[in-house]
Amino acid sequence: MLTTFLAAAEEGAEHGGPHPYVVGAIALGILLVLLLALLAFGKGREHS
């Protein structure tokens, strides 16, 4: 099973796929939006 997975991974690597910087930029954007949402939510609550 591991051999099949490694063979599939090698085949996928040959075709390219999305650029790693694009994937990183999308992940960073999502995390920043979630951080801003968390900060906005936290400002409207009283401290307990």
N, C-alpha and C positions, 0 to 999 in steps of 0.2 A: 504494500500500500504506500509506503514511504517513497519507493522508487517511482511509482506512478505520479505521486504528487510532485516530486522533484523534476520529472520529465515535463509535466504540465507547466511548472514554474519556469523552466528554461524556454519552453516554446512561447510563453507569454512575454518573456523578456525580449525575445527577438522582434516581436511586433511593435515594440515601443510602448505605447500607452501614454497616459498623461504625464507631463513633465513634473518631476518631484517638486520644483518650486511652485508650480500651480497648485498642487495638492496642499503644500504647506501654506500658501497664501489663503486658500479657501478655509483651511482649518483655523488659521490665525484669525481670519475675519469672523468666523462663527464664534470662536472663544471670546473675542472682543465684544461682540454683540451681546453674548450671554453675560459678560462681566458688567457691561453698561446696564443691562436689564436688572441685574442683581443690585447694583448700586442705586438705581432709581427706585426699586422696590424697598430697599432698606431705609431710604430717606423718609418715606411716608409712615414709618412705624415708630412707635415710642419704645424707648429702651426699658427692658424689664429688670 
